Amino acid sequence: MPNHRELLKQSDPDIYDAMLGEEARQKKGIELIPSENYTYPEVLACLGSVFTNKYSEGYPGRRYYGGQEFTDIIETIARDRAKALFRAEHANVQPLSGSPMNQAVYMAFLAPGDTVLGMDLSHGGHLTHGAPVSHMGKIYNFIRYKTNPQDEGRIDFDALRKTALEAKPKMVLCGYSSYPRDYDYARFKEIADEVGALTMADVSHIGGLIAGGAMRNPCDAGFDFVTTTTHKSMRGPRGGMILCRKKFAKDIDKSVFPGLQGGPHMNQVAGVAVTLGKARQPDYRHYCQQVLTNAKTLADALMKEGAELITGGTENHMMVIDVVSSFGINGRVAEETLDAVSITTNKQIIPDDPNPPLRPSGLRLGTPAATTRGMKENEMRRLAGWIVKVLKNQDDQAIIDSVRGEVEGMCTQFPVPGID
Ligand code: DSN
């Protein structure tokens, strides 16, 4: 078996050195970006396998190229595992990532100009949920709903229902990238049914937590379409999946290929199959529970130390600190300050943020990656203490240096899967 890394080292040292640098960065610090994770070594093996050589347009049993006996095996396994885990009637595992996954659903069932009800970007929605800067926002008529600050940042369902009755959307969309609450799918479905709209849940952030039985499942609530990326809480390769009811299966498959994409990335499909196999194991269910416990512990400890969270807590894997009200700094300064102590986070707009996206008022944190490394409640409390200490003292180099030493010291005890 050739040593792939040794070959790379000899033939392209610039790329090899950058790879070593990234490995060292991932090891020495901690990843608290809620959409990131450390994938399984088995997934890394799939991604670096000869499945990347293969064109497989079409679906198992009906492809446009020969030589598909092994690609058919992996794609069939991935689809079957996805259906079983999510109790879905149909699964398409070919979307290259989150954005084409959502586009494929829209393009299958919406005409340009059709109305969709989706969450406002600053309240936790996603770019592909109709942000004006995205192509989706230009093609379809997205109408936005919001959260209610008087109700600890929960979705304002009374306002949502009123908007739905007025706008008569073709589709009601739920699913978010910065909403630290569980989702009330039954309430969405009730409102969508009242106005005759299709239902779609983009559960990219929490797809893994649903698969692991730790959060509610929109398939159980009878949603028409459920989309999820595979690399966040699910801990797999970068990719996307569409789950739907059987009556929509043909249109979804046609929309992904040949509608939107060409050949699927079969090395990625192999990794998705492996990831879904792992998600069936009891270990993964414990992991998902620990992600939630860690998030609650981190959120409670941050608040105890004086940080203001935009929803006053969390019901999932993430939280957003209002760093302007808590520490008098913007999200970019907070992110850079934490980078300097090897804690990786991301700046985040908060509901109706008066500040621009590159200098927003918030900072978003989450626990899937830290939990993968085996960190538990004690480490969450230590992280909260360090985060608040450096955000209160971002100009004090001695404090920055000492906290960086403590963070990196703790991280050495928690290896990153797949890195020696
Ligand atoms: N970029 C992802 C996130 O961080 O939430 C969503 O696409």
Boltz pocket constraint, residues with backbone or C-beta under 6 A from the ligand:
constraints:
  - pocket:
      binder: B
      contacts: [[A, 35], [A, 98], [A, 126], [A, 177]]
      max_distance: 6.0
